[in-house]
Amino acid sequence: MRKTPIALALAVVLGTTACGLGSTASQEATTVARAPELRPDQQVSIVFESYNFGQAGAWTDTFNELIGKFGQAHPNIKVTAQKPQGNSANPATDTVPSIQAQMAAGSPPDVAQLGFSDLDFTINGLGAKPLDDLVGKEEVQANFDGTKHPFAPTARTLADWNGKTYGVPFVFSTPVLYYNATLFAQAGLDPANPPKTWDEVQQASQAIKQRTGKDGAYLDCLTKTAKDWCFQALVRSNGGRVISEDRSSLAFADAPAVEVVKMAQNMVRTGSTPKLTQQQGYEAFARGDIGMILETSAIQATFIKGAKDKWDLRATTMPAFGGKPAVATNSGASLFVFSQDPAKQRAAWELIRFLTSEEAYTTIASKIGYLPLRTGLLEDPAGLQAWAAKNPLIKPNVEQLARMEPWVSFPGNSYLQIRDGMMDAVEKAVYQGADPQAALTAARDAAKPLMPAGR
């Protein structure tokens, strides 16, 4: 079969990474030179790659609006916005292969939005530039402090590595339990008292199924398409981890993770959860055909549109496992610089500063539903105070942000195979009836040789 240019480029880059690009990129990143300030008349063109441009509706419209505002504020910087190359159902999945292909061709994007699941490889494989060196640690921290509202403490260091800031956390959510209060009432449940544990979720699901004929609950955490951010939250909430804290061993076949998968499998077996894909799940909830969904707030605008004038949409925090505290992890992505040119690097930093500013987060939160990482905006009359008063759906996310733990990336060049192998096992157990312990153990054993040497 004849290879396309992208396929050939990928083959070159992947072959390089297999031979140790990770360590080389990391060493180069630690010696990057300072990018000088731009002159007012200095014209610079940069490319910004974001998976948000591959999503129709609120995402693309909102980010086009932001890029337009940036251009007005910085007339000397021209930004070409593009989505990742590829045709995956989830555009975020295409981001790393897209950047790899462009790097092989010698023209990576200057700024890119990459998920937290890719953090290790983004820094050690793709060679993202350390912002502390590029513009100075003081300037990076000044951006986090903001002109009026600082970043939430739990968000500031999510894209740090070995004591340096490589990326600025941009957009993310924690797992929110959205629910159809209309169906709750029809099923004889109290909409003002949503489930607080997974046992209560299953009980409510059965009531909804039996008394309304609608489906009970959908957890958008259990398929490869959903990635593993929400699955990690479930495992952490049950006292486990998918990888050890020192990143030396895989833990997703340990008892806490197995128990989570057994719980989800039981929900499918008892009819509490329908067998749906990620896309089908949130579309069905938006139509009013499912009572509850554990989901990112990135889909909130879709739910609001679906519920308008039809049913009562509400939200609450992620349920817990019995008396154990629920531990929310974050979804989403950070912004990184890949440019080799000093002028483009500085322009890229200016774009990152703007996209993570008070003005930008006011737009992003109000039009998409993502968490405003500068949480003080929610109490600012000139920010999001009026919007927050009319949008109580934001409250569970803000509450969980204060006690959030990071979405942890797997190490090494084969990190995607490790993550996807784990989620394949979860999906087979939950939706196809495979034995949870056997499926997760097989995935762990297959992934062990993919861990970096010495781990």
C-alpha positions in Angstrom: 0.0 0.0 0.0 1.3 3.4 -0.9 1.9 5.7 2.1 0.5 9.2 2.2 2.8 12.1 3.1 1.4 12.2 6.6 1.9 8.5 7.0 5.5 8.8 5.8 6.1 11.7 8.2 4.6 9.8 11.1 6.8 6.8 10.3 9.9 9.0 10.4 8.9 10.6 13.7 7.7 7.5 15.4 10.9 5.7 14.4 12.9 8.6 15.9 10.9 8.5 19.1 11.5 4.8 19.4 15.2 5.5 19.3 15.1 8.0 22.2 13.7 11.4 21.0 12.1 11.7 24.5 15.4 12.2 26.3 16.9 14.4 23.6 13.9 16.7 23.5 13.9 17.0 27.3 17.6 18.0 27.3 17.1 20.6 24.6 14.1 22.1 26.4 16.2 22.8 29.5 18.6 25.1 27.6 16.1 27.1 25.5 17.1 30.7 25.1 15.0 33.7 26.3 12.6 35.0 23.6 13.0 38.8 23.3 10.1 41.2 23.5 8.5 42.1 20.1 8.9 45.6 18.8 5.5 47.4 18.2 6.0 47.4 14.5 7.4 43.9 14.3 5.1 41.7 12.2 4.9 38.1 13.2 2.7 35.2 11.9 2.1 32.1 14.1 0.0 28.9 13.8 -2.3 27.9 16.6 -3.5 24.3 16.6 -6.5 23.4 18.8 -8.9 20.5 18.8 -11.6 23.0 19.7 -11.6 24.1 16.0 -12.6 20.6 15.1 -15.8 20.8 17.1 -18.9 22.4 15.7 -21.1 24.9 17.4 -20.1 26.7 20.6 -16.4 25.5 20.6 -15.4 26.7 17.1 -17.5 29.9 17.3 -16.1 30.9 20.7 -12.5 30.3 19.8 -12.8 32.1 16.5 -14.2 35.0 18.5 -11.2 34.9 20.9 -8.7 34.8 18.0 -10.5 37.8 16.5 -10.2 39.8 19.8 -6.5 38.9 20.1 -5.9 40.2 16.6 -7.5 43.5 17.5 -5.3 43.8 20.6 -2.2 42.7 18.8 -2.4 43.9 15.2 1.3 43.0 14.6 0.6 39.3 15.3 -1.3 37.3 12.7 -2.7 34.0 14.1 -3.7 31.1 11.8 -6.0 28.8 13.7 -6.3 25.2 12.6 -7.7 21.9 13.8 -5.4 18.8 14.1 -4.9 16.8 11.0 -7.0 13.6 11.1 -10.5 12.4 11.0 -11.1 10.9 14.5 -14.6 11.2 16.1 -12.9 13.0 18.9 -10.6 15.7 17.4 -8.4 15.7 20.5 -7.3 12.2 19.6 -5.7 13.6 16.4 -3.5 16.2 18.2 -0.3 14.3 18.9 -0.1 12.4 15.6 -0.9 15.7 13.8 2.0 17.5 15.6 4.3 14.6 15.0 3.6 14.7 11.3 4.2 18.5 11.1 7.4 18.1 13.1 8.7 15.5 10.7 7.9 17.9 7.8 9.8 20.7 9.6 6.8 22.9 10.4 5.2 22.3 13.8 2.5 24.7 15.0 3.9 27.5 17.1 1.2 27.0 19.8 -0.8 23.9 20.4 -3.5 22.7 22.8 -2.7 19.3 24.2 -4.5 17.2 26.7 -3.2 16.4 30.2 -3.1 12.7 29.3 -0.3 13.6 26.8 1.7 15.7 29.3 4.7 13.4 29.7 5.1 12.8 26.0 4.4 16.5 25.1 7.4 17.5 27.2 9.8 14.6 26.8 8.8 13.4 23.3 7.6 16.4 21.4 9.9 18.9 23.1 7.5 21.6 24.3 9.5 24.6 25.4 9.8 25.4 29.1 8.0 28.7 29.6 10.1 29.5 32.6 13.1 29.7 30.4 11.4 31.2 27.3 9.9 34.3 29.0 11.1 34.0 32.6 9.6 32.4 35.7 8.5 35.8 37.0 6.5 36.5 33.9 4.9 33.1 33.9 3.9 33.5 37.6 2.6 37.0 36.9 0.3 35.5 34.3 -1.0 33.0 36.8 -1.5 35.8 39.3 -3.5 37.8 36.7 -4.4 41.5 36.6 -7.2 41.0 39.1 -8.1 37.3 39.5 -5.4 34.6 40.0 -5.6 31.0 38.8 -7.1 28.5 41.2 -4.3 26.9 43.2 -5.1 23.4 42.1 -4.9 24.4 38.4 -1.6 26.4 38.4 0.9 23.5 38.3 -1.0 21.0 36.2 1.4 21.4 33.3 4.6 21.6 35.4 7.3 19.1 35.0 10.4 18.7 37.3 9.8 22.1 38.8 9.3 24.0 35.6 6.2 25.3 33.9 5.9 24.0 30.4 2.3 24.8 29.6 -0.5 27.0 30.9 -3.6 25.0 31.9 -6.3 26.3 29.6 -9.7 24.6 29.6 -11.0 21.7 31.6 -13.8 20.3 33.7 -14.2 17.9 36.6 -16.7 15.0 36.4 -20.2 16.5 36.9 -23.4 14.5 37.4 -26.0 16.2 35.3 -29.5 15.0 35.9 -33.0 15.3 34.4 -35.1 16.7 37.3 -38.3 16.2 35.3 -37.6 12.5 35.0 -36.7 12.4 38.7 -40.1 13.8 39.6 -41.9 11.5 37.2 -40.1 8.5 38.9 -41.1 9.6 42.4 -37.6 10.8 43.2 -36.7 14.1 44.9 -35.0 16.4 42.4 -33.7 18.5 45.3 -31.8 15.4 46.7 -29.8 13.9 43.9 -27.7 10.7 44.5 -24.6 11.1 46.6 -23.2 7.6 46.2 -23.0 5.1 43.4 -25.4 2.8 45.2 -27.9 5.6 45.2 -27.3 6.2 41.5 -28.2 2.6 40.8 -31.3 2.8 42.9 -32.5 6.0 41.2 -31.7 4.5 37.8 -33.9 1.5 38.5 -36.7 3.8 39.6 -36.5 5.9 36.4 -36.3 2.8 34.2 -39.3 1.1 35.9 -41.6 4.2 36.3 -40.8 6.2 33.1 -39.4 3.8 30.6 -36.4 6.0 30.1 -32.8 4.9 30.8 -31.3 5.6 34.2 -27.7 6.7 34.0 -24.7 6.9 31.6 -21.1 7.2 32.7 -19.0 8.8 30.0 -15.9 7.2 31.6 -15.8 3.7 30.3 -14.8 3.7 26.6 -11.5 4.3 24.8 -13.1 7.3 23.0 -13.7 8.9 26.4 -10.0 8.6 27.3 -9.3 7.9 31.0 -9.7 11.2 32.8 -13.0 10.4 34.3 -12.1 6.7 34.8 -9.1 7.9 36.9 -11.6 10.0 39.0 -13.7 6.9 39.7 -10.6 4.8 40.6 -9.2 7.5 42.9 -12.6 7.9 44.5 -12.4 4.2 45.4 -9.0 4.6 46.9 -6.9 3.4 44.0 -4.7 4.7 41.2 -4.1 3.6 37.6 -0.3 4.2 38.0 1.8 4.3 41.2 2.7 7.7 42.6 6.3 7.3 41.7 5.2 6.4 38.1 7.2 3.1 38.3 4.4 0.6 38.1 0.9 0.1 36.6 -1.9 -0.2 39.2 -5.1 -0.4 37.1 -5.5 -4.1 37.7 -5.4 -3.6 41.5 -8.6 -4.2 43.6 -9.9 -0.6 43.7 -9.9 -0.3 39.8 -11.4 -3.8 39.4 -14.2 -2.9 41.9 -15.0 0.3 39.9 -15.3 -1.8 36.7 -17.4 -4.4 38.4 -19.8 -1.7 39.6 -20.1 -0.2 36.1 -20.6 -3.7 34.6 -23.3 -4.4 37.1 -25.1 -1.2 36.1 -25.2 -2.4 32.5 -26.3 -6.0 33.5 -29.2 -4.7 35.6 -30.3 -2.2 32.9 -29.3 0.8 35.0 -27.0 1.9 32.1 -27.7 1.6 28.4 -25.1 0.2 26.0 -24.2 3.4 24.1 -21.2 5.0 22.6 -19.9 8.3 24.0 -21.7 10.3 21.3 -24.9 8.4 21.6 -24.8 8.8 25.4 -24.7 12.6 25.6 -27.1 12.9 22.6 -29.6 10.7 24.4 -29.3 12.7 27.6 -29.7 16.0 25.7 -33.0 14.6 24.2 -34.3 13.8 27.7 -34.0 10.0 27.3 -31.6 9.4 30.2 -32.0 10.4 33.8 -28.3 11.1 34.7 -25.0 11.4 33.0 -21.5 11.8 34.4 -19.9 14.2 32.0 -17.5 17.1 31.4 -18.9 20.6 31.4 -17.6 20.9 27.8 -20.9 19.3 26.7 -23.0 21.6 29.0 -24.0 23.9 26.2 -25.4 20.9 24.3 -27.4 19.8 27.4 -28.8 23.3 27.9 -29.9 23.5 24.3 -31.5 20.1 24.4 -33.4 20.8 27.7 -34.6 24.3 26.9 -38.4 24.5 27.3 -38.6 20.7 27.4 -37.2 19.5 30.7 -35.4 20.6 33.9 -31.6 20.3 33.7 -29.7 20.3 37.0 -26.2 19.2 38.1 -24.5 17.9 41.2 -21.0 16.7 42.3 -19.6 13.3 41.4 -21.1 10.5 43.5 -18.9 8.7 46.0 -18.2 5.0 46.8 -19.9 4.5 50.1 -18.2 6.5 52.8 -15.0 7.2 50.8 -14.5 10.8 49.7 -15.1 11.4 46.0 -11.9 12.5 44.2 -12.5 14.6 41.1 -9.8 14.7 38.4 -9.6 17.2 35.6 -10.2 16.8 31.9 -9.0 19.2 29.3 -5.7 20.6 28.1 -2.9 23.1 28.4 -1.3 25.5 25.9 2.3 24.8 24.8 4.9 26.5 22.7 6.7 24.5 20.0 8.2 27.2 17.8 12.0 27.3 17.3 12.0 31.0 16.2 12.4 33.6 19.0 10.0 36.1 17.6 7.3 33.4 17.0 8.0 32.1 20.5 7.3 35.5 22.0 4.2 35.9 19.9 3.0 32.5 21.0 3.4 33.5 24.6 1.4 36.6 24.0 -1.4 34.4 22.6 -1.3 32.1 25.6 -1.4 35.1 27.9 -4.5 36.4 26.1 -6.3 33.0 25.9 -5.8 32.5 29.7 -6.8 36.1 30.7 -9.8 37.3 32.6 -11.4 38.5 29.4 -10.9 35.1 27.7 -12.2 33.1 30.6 -15.3 35.2 30.9 -16.1 34.3 27.2 -15.1 30.7 27.5 -17.1 30.0 30.7 -20.3 31.8 29.6 -20.4 30.4 26.0 -19.1 26.9 26.4 -19.5 26.0 30.1 -15.8 25.2 30.9 -14.6 26.1 34.3 -13.2 29.7 34.6 -9.8 28.8 36.1 -9.7 32.4 37.4 -12.5 31.6 39.9 -12.7 35.1 41.3 -14.5 36.1 38.1 -17.6 34.3 39.4 -17.9 36.9 42.1 -16.9 39.9 40.0 -19.7 42.2 38.8 -17.6 43.1 35.8 -16.9 39.4 35.2 -19.1 36.4 35.6 -21.2 37.2 38.7 -24.4 37.9 36.8 -23.9 34.9 34.6 -23.1 32.5 37.5 -26.3 33.6 39.3 -28.3 32.5 36.3 -26.3 29.4 35.8 -26.2 27.2 38.9 -24.8 24.3 36.8 -21.3 25.7 37.4 -21.5 25.2 41.2 -20.5 21.5 41.4 -17.5 22.1 39.1 -16.3 25.0 41.2 -16.8 23.0 44.4 -14.8 20.1 43.1 -12.0 22.3 41.7 -10.9 23.2 45.2 -10.2 19.5 46.0 -9.3 18.3 42.6 -6.4 15.9 41.8 -4.5 15.9 38.4 -5.3 13.7 35.5 -2.1 11.6 35.3 -0.4 10.8 32.1 1.3 7.5 31.4 5.1 7.6 30.8 7.2 6.8 27.7 6.7 6.9 24.0 4.1 4.1 24.1 1.9 5.9 26.6 -1.1 5.9 24.3 -0.9 2.1 23.9 -0.9 1.7 27.7 -3.8 4.1 28.2 -5.9 2.7 25.3 -5.1 -0.9 26.3 -6.4 -0.1 29.8 -9.6 1.5 28.4 -10.2 -1.3 25.9 -10.2 -3.7 28.8 -12.6 -1.5 30.8 -14.9 -1.2 27.8 -14.9 -5.0 27.1 -15.7 -5.7 30.7 -18.5 -3.1 31.2 -20.2 -3.4 27.8 -19.3 -6.9 26.5 -19.3 -8.8 29.8 -15.6 -9.8 30.1 -14.3 -10.6 33.5 -13.0 -7.3 35.0 -10.1 -8.8 36.9 -9.0 -11.0 33.9 -9.4 -8.2 31.4 -7.5 -5.5 33.4 -4.8 -8.0 34.4 -4.2 -8.9 30.7 -4.1 -5.3 29.8 -1.6 -4.5 32.6 0.6 -7.4 31.6 0.6 -6.4 28.0 1.5 -2.8 29.0 4.4 -3.7 31.3 7.0 -4.1 28.4 5.9 -0.6 27.1 6.9 1.2 30.2 10.2 3.1 29.9 13.4 1.2 31.0 13.7 0.9 34.7 10.0 1.2 35.3 
